[in-house]
């Protein structure tokens, strides 16, 4: 079963699978249609895009996670232009990691490797793109480990609600030094560029979760 909202790619996948001896029992263009098709006739393998209607968010990936919770052991191969970390770990952890794959779409061009991944996942194996592994390993690391001792001190005082002036006074450093430490904290925690207030809140939340 193929789920992909881009018609040309969807038809291309169907043709490629057929060329290598696989029958496509359904080819759909949105996550709701995928869930309904699997409900009616669970396939041997689902190949799905991550981003698709109805919301054009990570609907395909969320549908894959939900389907594997309902249909235990349903093999699913997810294709994406980039790593969707929010649901990727849940997908890869589901059913003990059996019969699951996550590949970046650029891998489809290497036809032999792609079809080997299809066969492996359908047989209950696991295939994960090296770039996906790299990003998920970074995600699982404690982000606070990247901070220096002084930066952790600054973040701790930020969590207590101190202003930059108070931080400077308590740490016996200049406000310029405080600003530099805070900038380093934002960068090391990979916080989005936004207003300083918003990034400050996100940094404190990261500290509280640690």
N, C-alpha and C positions, 0 to 999 in steps of 0.2 A: 504494500500500500504506500503510495507516494503522496506527500502533502507539500506543496510549493505554490506560492501565489503567482510567481512569474511564469506565464504560460509557456514561453519558449524553453525555459529550464526544466519545467515540469515534463513537457513532452520529450525533451532530450533525455531526461532520466528514465522515463518509461521505455524509450527506444533502446537506450544503453542496456538496461536490465533485460529487456527482451532478447537483445543480441547475445547475451551471455546465458540464456536459458531460463530466465526468471519470468513468471507470469505476474503482471500487475493487475490485482483484482479491483483496485479503485485508485483514481488519481484526483485529488481534491485541491482546492485553492485557499481554504481557510481552516482554522483550528476547530471550529464547531463542526464542520463537515467531517473532519478527520475523526473526532470523537464519536460522532454518529455512525460513521462507516465501520469503525472498529467494534462498536457496540453490536451492530447487526451481524458482522462476520469477521471475527478476529483473524488477522492474517498471520503468516509465518514471520513477517518482518515489516516494521514501519520505518520508512525513510522520510524524515520531515525537516523542513526549514525551521529556523528559530523565529524569525520575524514574519508575521503574516496577519491578515485580518482575523477577527473583526477589529481589534484595536491597533493593529500594525505595530504592536510592541512585541514582547517575547512570548506571544500566544502559543506558538508551535512548541516551544520548549516546555512551557507550563502544561500544555496538553499532554506532552510525552511523559512528564512526571506523574500526572494524574492517571494516565492510562496504565502505567506500570504499577500503580498502587491498586487499581481495580483489577487489572488482568495480570496477575503475578507471573513473572517470567516472560512477558511479551517482549520480544527483541525489538529494540529501537535504535536506529542510527540517526543522529541529529547532525544537520549540516548548517553551518553559519559562516557569515563573513568575518565575524570576530567573536571573541569569547564573551558569552553572557554569564558572568560569574554568579549572579543571584540564584539561579536555579541549577546551574551546571553541577554543583556538588551534590544536590539532592538527586539529580538524575543518575550520576555516576555511583552514588551510594545505594541506590534502590536495588532491591533483590540481590544484595551482596555483590553488585557490580557485574553480574552475569548477563550476557545478551544485551550489551549496551555499547554505544559508540558515540563519539563526538569528534567530528572532523570539520576543519575549515574548508569552505567551498573551493578554495584554490586547489585542493587535493584531487578534486574530481577530474582535473585535466590529466592526471597520471592514472589512466584508465585501469591498468593492471592492478595497481595498488588499491584503487577505489573498490574494484570488484572483489579483491581479496578481503577488504574490510567488510563488505556486504556479506560475503560468505561466512566470515568469522563471527560476526555479530548474530547472523541468523542461526548459527550452530551453537549459540550460547556463550561465545567468547566476548572479549572486550577489546575495543580499539579506541585509543585516545590520541588525538593530534599532539605532537610534541609541544607546540606553542600553548595549547590548552593546559597541559601539565605544568608548564613553566609559570603561567599566570595563576593557576590555582595553588601552586606551592607558595607563591608570594602571598596569596590571599590568606593562607593558613598560618603564616608566620605571625608572631606577635609584633604588631607595628611599633610598639613602644621599645622593642629591642634595638631599633635603629637610633634611638635618641641617646645623646651623651648624658653623663651624670648631671651636668649643669642644666641641660634642657629638660630633664625630668623634674628637677627642682622648680624650674620656671613653670612647667605645666601643672605641677602640684599646687603651686600658689595661685595659678590662674583658676584652677578648679575650686579654690576657696574664695574666689571672687575679687581678688586683689587687682587694682589698676596697675598700669605699667609703672607709674611713679612709686607706688607702694612696693612693687616687685624690686625696683632698683634700690630702694631704701633698705629692704630686708636682706637683699643679697649683696649689698655694698658694691654695686656696679652702676654704671651710667644708664640712663634711659635708652641711649643709642644701642648699648650692649643688649639690653632687654629686647628691644625691637629686633635685633639681629637674631637672638635666640628664638624668638617667637616665629620669625620668618623661617628659620631652619626647621622648627617643629611642624609648621604647616607643610613644608615641602616633604619632609621625611614621612609624614602621615598620609601623603598623597591626597591632601584635601583640595577640593575644587576651588578655583579662583572665584572669589565672591567678595562680598563686603567683609571687612576684618571681623565685625561682630559675629557674622554667621560662621566663619572659619574658626573663630575662637570657641564658639559653642560646640562645634564638631570635634575640635581638639580635646575639649574637656570631656565630652562623651566617650571618646576613645580612651582617655585616662580612667574614667569610671568603670568601663567595661573590662579593663585589664585585671 
